[in-house]
Amino acid sequence: MGYGAITTLRKALMTGLFIFCGFTATAEQVVIAALGDSLTQGYGLVEEDGFVPQLDRWLRAQGADVQMINAGVSGDTTAGGAARVEWTLTPDVDGMIVALGGNDLLRGIDPAVSRANLREILEVARDGGVDVLLIGMQAPGNYGKDYKQAFDAMYPELAQDYGVLFASSFFEGLTAEGDPGAVSQFMQADGIHPNADGVARIVDALGPSVLELVGQAAAP
């Protein structure tokens, strides 16, 4: 029996058990893995101020019965994510946040390569019956028009190809007001990673999309 079949069977059996016991399927805690890089891992922050712990608290405050798994690795590229996605998606995982690509940008990796790696991640998730929220990222203009167009487009296009949930930018919560100068107060000294207040704003912006992922993953 394949991994996807095992995951589907597990969900079906658990759903039947809860119905038999007089509970709805939502009585099962939803497990969400956040596959990413240092932004997901919480670089430069005490653990409780990182993206995953803050997101976990936000979701629970909305009434979600969820367990978050921090699968962020500092310095990871899309290739690194593709290399470890299979062992990240244990049979207990119901949904996955994919937030990768920043380090591909820093290394100037060909967007076609990044796209292929993200495609591999999404295929593993699909084969495993795991729901996905793909979080996009935008290349700065100094990479050139062609590079930026190819990099920026791969996220929404892949989300459409695989029918997964999509959030346009990890940093949407910091840039929503349209004032680039205001962003610096929410960043660490390196200008790359958000501070605790910045993470809180990021979580507030991404939270509804993750909540949708939780609901989708909880559905029988």
Buried (B, 14 or more C-beta within 10 A) or exposed (E): EEBBEEBBEBBEEBBEEBEEEEEEBBBBEBBBBBBBBBBBBBBBBEEEBBBBBBBBEBBEEEEBEBBBBBBBBBEBBBBBBBBBBBEBBEBEBBBBBBBBBBBBBEEEBEBEEBBBBBBBBBEBBBBBBBBBBBBBBBBEEEBEEEBBEBBBEBBEEBBEEBEBBBBBBBBBBBBEEEEEEEBEEBBBEEEEBBBBEBBBBBBBBBBEBBBBBBBBBBEE
